Amino acid sequence: MSKVWSWNLVGVFIFWAGSVNATLQTPSGYLNGPLEFKSSDKADDCPPINVYKGELDIPSKYVQTKKSKDVIDEDNEARYKALSAPMTDLQQLSASLTDQLFKGKGKEQDLQCLRQHWLAWAKAGALLQPTKSAVGKAIRKWTLGAISANYLKIQLNLPESDSHFPKNERQELERWLGLLAGEVMIDYSNRKPEQINNHDYWAAWGVITTAVVLNRQDMFDWSGAIFLNAMSKINADGSLPNELKRRSRALSYHNFALQPLVLLAAFGEANGQHWLSSDNAALQRLATLVINNLDDSSSLAQAAKETQVKESLREHGRLSWLAPYIATSDDKAWLPLLKSLPPLKTTRLGGDLNYLYMRNELGLTDKPAHKVIGTMIPNSKEQQL
């Protein structure tokens, strides 16, 4: 008995030590060579900085008297959009400008604009206040994911010694991201099984990208635990019980949950964690369920016990998980579907996902080919709660 215990203890120590010393990786699509700036005599306007300073007490857009939260309250939706606008604007600015810079189409002014906005929020300690508001917590974790995922495109391709983004400024931004991730981890820890849903997966996405930014194994492991728990909940038919509760929007929310889950799998695979095969390829079952209901949602309507709202998943980058899924799984079955869609972009997932994950396969770059696995922008129309 004691010998077995001693061996296990040594094994745990070796694993722990390796985790501490290892450098966390991104999917390889995040590596695109040194950033190059386009020369321009024209100074583009940088939007005014608007740091959110209020309490994170923001209403849901859904009628709260319905447990399914699938009916929109127009007055609450207007209030939600108005109050969350600073975060939405920051997410979209982060994705659009980093995309330009990452693709070699940006100017030095674009990076300076990003620095000004990011540092203003960091110096203000924005979004760090405690809140009991579920919507406030949701917006916090979405903002974290958007900034960390898009910052990675700069961090990994601009040398630390580069004067365009001084080291002390990076450290200030990264410190804030770490604090923000800490709050998100508090928000989404120790949740009851009936509470755990797409919000937890989005929280894990924000934290895992921050884990790579900061090389924090503890954050990576926290996110991985949420991913693996999600896989254990996926039914044989690919459905997630807590997303079926959204009744008429069950398909929408299964797809919405799939977005961060696929990106988590991509980051896991980049770090030697074979999450794609977890629970008998549960992620593939979920993805197949969504694709099978794209044009005829009757089977999911039967499972959710309600006809699904008419909302095309082919629009507004809602299928943005496709590019990282195909790249990470190396399964080309849905490649024709991907090619039939408009460019897949989601601010919260890191911008242009087609470019991040499949730019060579889709002919989006003239750079030397290498295998790209890796993630995108939440659309303003993708603000789900």
N, C-alpha and C positions, 0 to 999 in steps of 0.2 A: 504493500500500500504506500509506504513512505517513498519507495523508489519511483513509483508512478507519479506521485505528487511532485517530487523533485524534478523529474523530467519535464512535466508540464510547466512548472515554474520557470525553468530555464527557457523553454520554448516561448513563453509569454514575454520574458525579458528580451529575448532576441528579436521578437516581432516588434516590441515597443521601441527598442533601440533603433531598429531599421526604419521605423515610421518617423522617428524624430529626425534622423539624419537625411532621409530621402527628400528630394525636391519634388513637390507636387507638380504634375504636368497638366497642360491643356490638350484637347484634341489638336492634332498637328495643323489644322487649318488656321489656327490663330497665329502661326508663324509665317510671315510673308516677306521677310527681309527688311532691312532698314527703311524707315519711313522716308519718302522723298516728297518734297514740297514743290508744287507748281509755282512758277514765278508769275507775278501779276502786279501791275501798277495800280489796279483798282482795289480799294479797301472795302471789303464787304462789311455790311452792317452786322454787328453782333447784337442779338436781342437784349433788351434790358434785363438785368439780373433781378429776380424776384424770389427771394428766399422765403420759404413758408415759415411763419413764426407763430401761428396760432396753435391752439390745442388740437390734438389729433382726434377730434370728435366730429366725425363726418358721417352723414346719413347714407344708408344703402339706397340704391335706386329702386329696390323691390318693395312691394307691399309687405309690411312686417307681420300682419295678422295671418298671413298664409304660411304655414310651416314649410311648404315646398319652395318658397321664395322664387316663384317663377312668373309673377305678374309685376310689371313695371309701374311704379307710381311716378307720374310725369313731374310732379312738383319736387319730389325727392330727387329725381334724376337730375333736374336742373340745379338743385342745391349741391348735389354731389359733384357735378361737373365744374361748378364755379369754385367750390372749396378745394377741389383736388387739382385745379388747373396748374398751379405752380409745379407740382410734382410731375404731372403729365407733360408739361412743356420741357422740364429738365430731362425727362426720360427720352423724349423725342429728339431734343437737341443733341444729347449724348450719342444716340444711335446714328443720326444723320451725319454729324460732323466726323465721328470716328470712322464711319463707312467711307466717307470721302477721303480721309487721310490714309486709311488702311489700303484703299485701292489705288493710291498714288495720284488721286485727283484733287487732293486738298491743298490748301495754301497755308503758309505759316500763320496767317491771321486766324484760320480755323482752329488751330491748336491753341492759340492765345485766347480765343473766345471760350473754348472748353475749359482751359485753366482758370479763367476768371470766374466762370459759373461754378465749377466744382469746388474751388477754394473758398468762394463766398459761403457756400452751404456748409463746408467743413468747418470753417472758422466760426460760424454761427452755432455749431453743434445742432444743426437742424434735425428734426424728426427723432430726437432722442428722448423726448419726454414720455413718462409712463402714461398708458392709456388703457381703459377698459373697452374702448370702442373696437368692435371687430373690424369695421371698415377702416379705421385708422391704422390698425395693425396690418391689414391687407395692403394698404397703400405704402406703408413703411417697407414691407418686404419686397413689393414690386419695384420700388425705387432703388432699393439695395441691389436687386438683381440686374436692373438696367444699367446702373452706373458701374458696378463691378465687372459685368460681362463686357461692356464697351470699353472700360478702362484697360482691360487685359490686352485689347488690340493695340493700345498705345504702349503700355508697360513692356510688352514682350518684343516690340519692334523699334523702340527708341532707347538707345543706350542710356544707362543711368547717369553717365557723365555729360549727356547732351544738354546744352544750356537752354534749349527751347522749353524744357520742362525740368527745372532745377530739382536736385535731390531733396532739398528741404521741403519743397512744395509737395512732392510726391509723398513724402513721409507724413505730412499734415493730412493729406487726402486719405492715405491708407489708414492712419490712426482713426479717422472718423468712420471709415468703412468698417473697421474692426469693432468700434463701439456700436455701430448700427447693427452689425451682424449679431453682436451679443444681445441686443434688445430683441431681435427677431427670434433668436434661440429661446429666450425667456418666454416670448409670446406664444411659441408653438411647441413648448415642452409640456409633458405631463397632461396631455389632452386625453379626454375619454374616447374610447373606440368609436362611439357614435358621432363624435365631433370631427374626427380626422377625415379630411377630404382634399380637394384640389388646393386649398389654401396652404396646407402643410407641405405639399409638393412644391409649390411656388416658393415657400419659405426655404425649403431645402436647396432649391436652385440658387436663391440669393446668397445663401450661406456657403455653398460649395464653390461658387465663383470667387467669393471673398477669401475662402480657404486657400485657393490657388494664388490669389493676389498676395496674400500674407504668408504663404507656406505654413498654414496652420492645420496640422493633422487632426486635431481635436474637432475642428469645424467640419473637416472633410468626413470624419467618422460619424458625426451627428447627422449630417445630410444623408450619408449612406444608410444609416439605420432607418430613416424615414422612407427612403426608396424601397428598401427590402420589406418593410412593413406593408407598403402599398402593394408590392407584388404578391404578398401572402393573402391579400384581400380580394384579388381579382378572381372572379368566378370562372368556371370551365367555359362559359360562353363569352368570356372577355369583359363582362360587366363589373362595375365597381358599385357595391351596394349603396354607399353613401352618395354617389352621383345619381343613382336611380331615384333618389328622394326628390330630385329637382323636377320630377314629373314631366311637364311639357317641354322642359329644357334639358332633359337627360342627355340627349345626343350632344348638345352644345357643351355641356359640362364634362362629358366623357372626353370630348376632344380637347377641352380646355385643360383638363387634368393631364392629358397625354403630352402636352407641350413641354412642361418642365420635366416630366418623367423621362422622356426620350433624351433630353439634354443631360439629365443626371446620369443616365446610362452611358452617354458618350464620354462624360468626364470620368466616370468609373472605369470604363474600358481603357482610357488613356493612362490610367494609373494602375493597371493590372488587375482590376476588379471586374470579373466577368458577370456583371449584373444582367446582361441581356438574357442569360440562360436561367436566371433565378426563377424558382417555382415553376419548372417545366415551361420556360419561355412565356411567362405570364404577360410580359410587355407586348410580345407579338400577338397574343390573344386580344389584348385591348386595342391595339392598332388595327387588327383585322376587323374587329367589331365596328370601329368607326368607319373604316373604308367601306365595309359591306352595307352600311346605312347611309352612305353619301347621297344617293339619289332616291332611295326608297327606305324610309325609316320605320316601316311598319313593324319589323321584328323588335326594334328597341322600344317602340311605342307599346307593344304588347308587354314587354318586361317592366316598363315604367308605368303601365296602366293608364296611359294618356297619349293622345295624338301629339306629335312633336311640332313645335313652332316652325314655321317656314323660314329658315335661315340657312342660306347656302354656305357650306363650309369651304367651298371653292374660292370664296371671296375674302378680301381684306387680310390675307396672310394667315387665315385660320388654320391652314394645314402646314404651317411653318415647320412643324416637327418632321415632315417628310424627308427633307434633305439630310438632316443629321441621322435619321433612322436608316435611310438607305446606305449612307456612308459608313455608319458604325456597324450595321449588321452585314454589310456587303451583299445584301439581297436586292437584286435589281428588278424584282417583279413589279414594283410600283414606279419605276423610272418613267415609263410613258405617261403616267398620271402626273408626275412632277413636271415633266416637260410641257404638259398641256396647260399648266397654271401660270398666272401672272407671277412676277418675282415674289418670293416668299420672304417677307420682312416682318419682324416683330421686335419692337424696341426693348421689351423686357428680357428678351432672349439674346440680345447682342447685335441686332441690326439685320444685315442681309445674310440670311442663313444659307441661301444657295451659294453665295460667294464664299462664306466661311467653310462650308463643308464639301461642296462639289464644284468648285470653280473650274477645275481642270476638266472634269467629265462633261460639264455644260459649256465649255469653251468661253469662260468669262474672263480669262486672263492670258497674257502673253508670257507669263513667267514660266520657268522650267517646271515640268510636271512632277508632282509628288503626291502621294496618297493623302487626301484631306479627309480627316474625320473631325468633326467638330461643331456651331450654333447661331439668336436674332432680336426686333423693335415691337413693344405692344402697340398695335394700332389704337388710335383713340376710340375706335369702335369696338375694341376688344376688352373694355373695362368691365369685367365680370365680377360680381360679388354675390 
